[in-house]
């Protein structure tokens, strides 16, 4: 049976920086386009630090604001209390709403607006025409959402969405227990197709992730200080969105722990294949996650992962002691022991790496896209 072509609008805070949400929106935009849908990717603003996601996209792209309209949406009825600057920013935000409304009005009946981040929903809820449906999303775990302070906004802005998606059933159930009757889940898809696999013989532990508090690079250094071996090195690829402050602090910590000779700090890279195939173990010491794209990537290249148990998505991806190792959240001693176990056992690395390559196929793009198609069909009823 032929699949009905839909107008799909993917809306996020920004699609031009380096991050899991940005990787997701570009990949899904391509995947939906390949399936015959008409896709428009919309960002609220430009980021301070741009990342090259390619060009000649097979889908349309729009940024609503050329200059960032700083500040938050004020509650209704307080206009008279706003300063001149706040009024000007409010006017700029409403111009963005008008731009978005003009785009969404062009959508055919049955079209769907997929809102990947709650801040972007502030624009969508003001611009949405009656003939389109809305799917809201959270790309972090339920617990991380609460800790980050986004919980109240998520519960408020996505309460009336036609569907509200988490990344795992466990997270969706947690939101449902709090009253989100529209909660459901769809995992992230496997978005890489390896041309080769890691040989797992390089004495390198690799990490890809931002240099910020949430990603726990300091915890990785602490664990590394407890397990380092003279023949192994730690290689970290990471973007610093703080303007260099985080990188300087982490390098200082590296020196204080006596790790300078064994830690290799590198700039972020788009060449995932070289980065991951250049390592034999992947380390994830994040303080919070959702359904980490980087774990999908590492497993796809056959690199066994050691990860803190910070989210249901970790347990959904990694089967402990089968295709990777899961360590209690924040326990750097246990993390060091898990690293040491894989570093000292090449046979175990190869066994887990092969299992990871196989198990990650559960999230093959066509399987995940089929789940989205089922959702679209449900929204039509």
Phi and psi in degrees as a GROMACS rama.xvg file:
@    title "Ramachandran Plot"
@    xaxis  label "Phi"
@    yaxis  label "Psi"
@TYPE xy
-66.6658  141.045  UNK-2
-84.5586  134.267  UNK-3
-72.2507  131.258  UNK-4
-77.7896  131.612  UNK-5
-119.758  158.122  UNK-6
-89.7107  116.757  UNK-7
-115.993  129.681  UNK-8
-115.709  114.919  UNK-9
-99.0546  119.774  UNK-10
-120.429  130.531  UNK-11
-143.785  173.371  UNK-12
-60.9012  -50.7905  UNK-13
-154.734  143.287  UNK-14
-110.799  11.776  UNK-15
-111.949  10.9949  UNK-16
-114.241  178.719  UNK-17
-94.5238  122.96  UNK-18
176.449  168.084  UNK-19
-64.2625  -41.7632  UNK-20
-63.4919  -41.5153  UNK-21
-66.2921  -41.2839  UNK-22
-59.8359  -41.7934  UNK-23
-64.5363  -48.5047  UNK-24
-65.9455  -39.5784  UNK-25
-67.3273  -41.2713  UNK-26
-66.5727  -45.593  UNK-27
-66.2917  -35.7598  UNK-28
-61.0247  -41.8153  UNK-29
-66.2754  -44.0341  UNK-30
-63.5536  -45.1888  UNK-31
-63.7136  -39.0224  UNK-32
-62.8032  -43.3429  UNK-33
-61.4475  -25.3979  UNK-34
-89.255  7.69848  UNK-35
94.4952  4.60509  UNK-36
-85.7141  154.837  UNK-37
-95.3033  115.622  UNK-38
-115.165  138.413  UNK-39
-130.595  116.881  UNK-40
-94.9411  126.144  UNK-41
-126.106  127.961  UNK-42
-110.852  144.378  UNK-43
-69.5557  -38.5256  UNK-44
-149.659  168.341  UNK-45
-84.3274  145.065  UNK-46
-85.0702  166.036  UNK-47
-72.2062  -37.5519  UNK-48
-112.594  109.699  UNK-49
-83.011  151.799  UNK-50
-130.698  142.199  UNK-51
-83.0616  104.921  UNK-52
-97.1617  14.8271  UNK-53
97.8095  -173.196  UNK-54
-146.933  -174.101  UNK-55
51.8578  48.2544  UNK-56
-63.1353  143.624  UNK-57
-81.3478  13.9017  UNK-58
-138.501  159.804  UNK-59
-79.8204  148.149  UNK-60
-131.543  146.216  UNK-61
-146.944  138.803  UNK-62
-110.871  126.504  UNK-63
-71.9757  -35.1539  UNK-64
-125.653  121.546  UNK-65
-72.9405  -29.0227  UNK-66
-119.523  138.829  UNK-67
-67.1744  119.541  UNK-68
-81.6065  85.4126  UNK-69
-56.7073  157.02  UNK-70
98.4658  177.568  UNK-71
-109.136  157.926  UNK-72
-64.965  125.854  UNK-73
-81.5181  152.449  UNK-74
-61.7521  153.186  UNK-75
-62.4056  146.689  UNK-76
88.0195  9.67741  UNK-77
-116.746  15.607  UNK-78
-55.9519  -39.1768  UNK-79
-67.245  -16.6133  UNK-80
-97.4277  1.70122  UNK-81
-82.2121  145.02  UNK-82
-74.3922  170.926  UNK-83
-60.1183  -42.1514  UNK-84
-64.2596  -42.6661  UNK-85
-64.6473  -36.4442  UNK-86
-65.1842  -40.3193  UNK-87
-64.5434  -43.3293  UNK-88
-66.0671  -36.8672  UNK-89
-61.4035  -43.7881  UNK-90
-61.2203  -40.4318  UNK-91
-66.1935  -40.7597  UNK-92
-62.2149  -39.8277  UNK-93
-68.8749  -28.5255  UNK-94
-63.9961  -38.339  UNK-95
-64.423  -38.9766  UNK-96
-61.3251  -42.5609  UNK-97
-63.8206  -40.2523  UNK-98
-62.4202  -44.3619  UNK-99
-65.6436  -42.5275  UNK-100
-59.8941  -39.9789  UNK-101
-64.1512  -36.5156  UNK-102
-69.6893  -47.2838  UNK-103
-67.5568  -30.2713  UNK-104
-62.1873  -24.2874  UNK-105
-77.6093  -11.4841  UNK-106
-68.4005  139.491  UNK-107
-74.2406  152.188  UNK-108
-51.9966  138.941  UNK-109
93.8304  -5.79713  UNK-110
-69.2367  161.233  UNK-111
-132.131  134.201  UNK-112
-102.116  117.823  UNK-113
-103.733  112.706  UNK-114
-102.418  108.775  UNK-115
-81.3963  -17.0997  UNK-116
-143.486  145.049  UNK-117
-67.1029  -33.074  UNK-118
-61.1703  -39.5354  UNK-119
-64.4918  -25.9948  UNK-120
-64.6722  -23.5117  UNK-121
-59.1442  -35.6812  UNK-122
-80.3006  -44.0549  UNK-123
-61.9792  -43.8514  UNK-124
-65.0484  -22.8349  UNK-125
-90.4664  -15.6659  UNK-126
-112.477  -9.6521  UNK-127
-68.1419  124.071  UNK-128
-79.093  158.85  UNK-129
-67.6549  -22.0806  UNK-130
-88.4266  1.62021  UNK-131
-110.445  150.239  UNK-132
-99.0429  159.033  UNK-133
-125.417  133.063  UNK-134
-116.793  117.418  UNK-135
-92.8581  153.345  UNK-136
-138.615  153.736  UNK-137
-128.656  125.914  UNK-138
-102.175  27.996  UNK-139
-137.66  168.501  UNK-140
-72.0685  164.445  UNK-141
-56.7508  -47.6062  UNK-142
-63.2977  -41.9114  UNK-143
-65.3143  -36.9421  UNK-144
-60.4833  -41.5041  UNK-145
-68.154  -44.3524  UNK-146
-66.4637  -33.5828  UNK-147
-78.4493  -7.47133  UNK-148
83.4164  10.7083  UNK-149
-93.4186  -7.1991  UNK-150
-56.3816  -50.6982  UNK-151
-61.8529  -39.2209  UNK-152
-68.6168  -40.2614  UNK-153
-61.6251  -47.027  UNK-154
-64.4439  -33.0892  UNK-155
-78.2818  -52.887  UNK-156
-76.6974  -27.1833  UNK-157
-101.409  2.79317  UNK-158
-61.5542  -34.6069  UNK-159
-100.538  6.69906  UNK-160
-64.8929  152.056  UNK-161
-67.38  -29.9723  UNK-162
-146.048  147.291  UNK-163
-125.449  118.26  UNK-164
-107.779  128.388  UNK-165
-98.3894  -178.822  UNK-166
-97.4908  -14.037  UNK-167
-138.392  158.914  UNK-168
-62.348  -39.5927  UNK-169
-60.9042  -42.5553  UNK-170
-68.031  -41.9333  UNK-171
-61.2229  -41.1999  UNK-172
-63.3033  -37.2575  UNK-173
-64.9279  -43.1827  UNK-174
-66.089  -38.0565  UNK-175
-63.752  -39.0806  UNK-176
-63.6764  -24.9207  UNK-177
-88.5258  4.91671  UNK-178
110.678  1.83339  UNK-179
-85.0827  86.7073  UNK-180
-68.149  -12.8695  UNK-181
-94.1847  8.74839  UNK-182
-71.8444  139.835  UNK-183
-152.064  -175.139  UNK-184
-147.264  148.585  UNK-185
-144.053  125.462  UNK-186
-73.5702  164.717  UNK-187
-69.1172  146.666  UNK-188
-85.7086  156.007  UNK-189
-69.5517  118.194  UNK-190
-113.548  9.71241  UNK-191
-124.915  147.924  UNK-192
-122.958  99.0307  UNK-193
-63.4044  139.171  UNK-194
-87.8785  -19.6297  UNK-195
-154.286  169.819  UNK-196
-120.923  156.789  UNK-197
-64.2129  136.603  UNK-198
-82.0485  -17.0558  UNK-199
64.6283  26.2419  UNK-200
-111.352  -5.53789  UNK-201
-78.8381  131.862  UNK-202
-79.0182  62.6602  UNK-203
-135.05  128.139  UNK-204
-96.3407  127.981  UNK-205
-115.655  148.506  UNK-206
-142.816  130.377  UNK-207
-117.978  124.428  UNK-208
172.308  154.415  UNK-209
-58.7569  152.89  UNK-210
-91.7894  75.5893  UNK-211
-145.339  172.612  UNK-212
-57.9525  -45.0658  UNK-213
-60.6622  -32.004  UNK-214
-83.6967  -7.03105  UNK-215
64.0493  35.6452  UNK-216
-65.5133  -28.7799  UNK-217
-66.1645  -35.853  UNK-218
-67.9305  -34.6894  UNK-219
-64.525  -42.0644  UNK-220
-62.5986  -40.3363  UNK-221
-62.1636  -45.23  UNK-222
-64.5826  -40.3038  UNK-223
-64.0464  -34.3325  UNK-224
-66.1556  -19.3551  UNK-225
-96.0116  -8.04241  UNK-226
-134.286  -1.54612  UNK-227
-57.1535  144.859  UNK-228
-124.799  150.495  UNK-229
-61.1872  -27.7142  UNK-230
-96.2936  0.451606  UNK-231
-114.422  150.119  UNK-232
-130.933  159.689  UNK-233
-109.417  125.518  UNK-234
-118.694  119.132  UNK-235
-117.798  121.022  UNK-236
-101.938  120.265  UNK-237
-156.317  140.669  UNK-238
-89.9358  139.581  UNK-239
-109.257  106.442  UNK-240
-86.5665  2.28157  UNK-241
-92.6672  5.44353  UNK-242
81.0693  17.5689  UNK-243
109.379  -13.033  UNK-244
-62.9522  -47.3435  UNK-245
-65.2921  -41.6905  UNK-246
-61.7811  -43.0101  UNK-247
-63.1936  -42.0375  UNK-248
-65.5898  -41.3623  UNK-249
-68.5643  -36.1494  UNK-250
-68.5077  -35.9834  UNK-251
-64.6123  -43.8442  UNK-252
-63.2205  -38.949  UNK-253
-57.1503  -45.0837  UNK-254
-66.2379  -42.7843  UNK-255
-62.273  -32.143  UNK-256
-86.4539  0.478893  UNK-257
70.4608  34.038  UNK-258
-109.624  5.20134  UNK-259
-54.0901  -39.0589  UNK-260
-75.1945  -15.6567  UNK-261
-116.257  0.0322044  UNK-262
-115.307  126.741  UNK-263
-113.018  104.699  UNK-264
-86.9374  127.219  UNK-265
-129.705  157.835  UNK-266
-68.4467  158.984  UNK-267
-60.0436  152.555  UNK-268
-135.012  147.701  UNK-269
-93.9398  -8.03685  UNK-270
-90.1064  76.1626  UNK-271
-61.4734  -37.2313  UNK-272
-61.1332  -47.5387  UNK-273
-66.1181  -40.9584  UNK-274
-64.4286  -47.2079  UNK-275
-78.5077  -37.8183  UNK-276
-72.073  -13.6796  UNK-277
-84.5374  0.175733  UNK-278
-122.781  170.709  UNK-279
-121.417  -12.8417  UNK-280
-143.332  140.967  UNK-281
-109.408  135.086  UNK-282
-116.785  127.342  UNK-283
-124.256  106.818  UNK-284
-112.348  29.656  UNK-285
-60.5982  148.689  UNK-286
-81.9409  -22.7349  UNK-287
-152.205  149.861  UNK-288
-153.975  175.859  UNK-289
-118.62  -83.9426  UNK-290
-137.707  81.9937  UNK-291
-58.5631  119.19  UNK-292
-59.9908  -34.1064  UNK-293
-68.9454  -29.4733  UNK-294
-69.6399  -41.8744  UNK-295
-55.022  -45.1695  UNK-296
-62.9557  -49.1278  UNK-297
-61.5986  -44.3422  UNK-298
-64.1829  -38.464  UNK-299
-60.8249  -34.2258  UNK-300
-87.911  4.95783  UNK-301
77.8985  27.0366  UNK-302
-100.045  118.23  UNK-303
-66.2824  142.154  UNK-304
-111.467  144.208  UNK-305
-114.369  126.173  UNK-306
-142.682  145.483  UNK-307
-68.8859  145.297  UNK-308
-83.5759  75.8085  UNK-309
-103.839  -5.11263  UNK-310
-163.867  152.656  UNK-311
-55.722  -29.829  UNK-312
-61.9445  -31.3368  UNK-313
-64.4758  -46.8527  UNK-314
-70.0881  -26.2242  UNK-315
-70.9043  -36.647  UNK-316
-81.8464  -48.53  UNK-317
-102.689  128.308  UNK-318
-96.4851  111.204  UNK-319
-56.8171  132.934  UNK-320
70.717  8.14501  UNK-321
-114.663  -58.4097  UNK-322
-122.206  13.9829  UNK-323
170.022  -175.297  UNK-324
-128.396  133.575  UNK-325
-112.117  132.604  UNK-326
-118.891  142.202  UNK-327
-52.1594  139.442  UNK-328
-53.915  123.667  UNK-329
82.5019  -2.81843  UNK-330
-86.2035  90.3437  UNK-331
-72.1885  -24.3574  UNK-332
-66.4237  -47.8956  UNK-333
-64.5162  -35.5146  UNK-334
-64.7826  -42.7063  UNK-335
-61.2434  -40.3049  UNK-336
-65.4363  -38.8936  UNK-337
-66.1952  -42.9364  UNK-338
-59.5178  -46.9091  UNK-339
-60.6477  -37.0494  UNK-340
-61.6644  -44.7544  UNK-341
-74.6434  -37.2702  UNK-342
-61.6175  -33.0267  UNK-343
-93.5071  2.32801  UNK-344
-139.068  90.4795  UNK-345
-62.2025  -36.5438  UNK-346
-62.7341  -41.6061  UNK-347
-66.1145  -40.4354  UNK-348
-58.3905  -47.1726  UNK-349
-66.8478  -37.5375  UNK-350
-64.4569  -47.1593  UNK-351
-69.525  -36.8998  UNK-352
-62.4273  -42.2585  UNK-353
-65.8887  -40.0337  UNK-354
-65.5392  -37.0595  UNK-355
-64.1929  -44.3893  UNK-356
-57.9894  -37.0854  UNK-357
-77.1829  -47.3579  UNK-358
-68.7902  -28.9193  UNK-359
-69.713  -14.8812  UNK-360
-67.606  -10.617  UNK-361
-59.6873  -21.6547  UNK-362
-110.153  27.7146  UNK-363
-54.8044  143.083  UNK-364
-55.9984  -39.8008  UNK-365
-65.3704  -35.6734  UNK-366
-66.3239  -43.0926  UNK-367
-69.1997  -41.1177  UNK-368
-63.1708  -35.9457  UNK-369
-61.8627  -37.3007  UNK-370
-63.8155  -39.6588  UNK-371
-63.6736  -41.6153  UNK-372
-61.1639  -37.7451  UNK-373
-62.1143  -40.9332  UNK-374
-62.7795  -43.8377  UNK-375
-60.0478  -40.6944  UNK-376
-64.0369  -41.4268  UNK-377
-62.6008  -37.9776  UNK-378
-68.3136  -23.7397  UNK-379
-76.1993  -15.9278  UNK-380
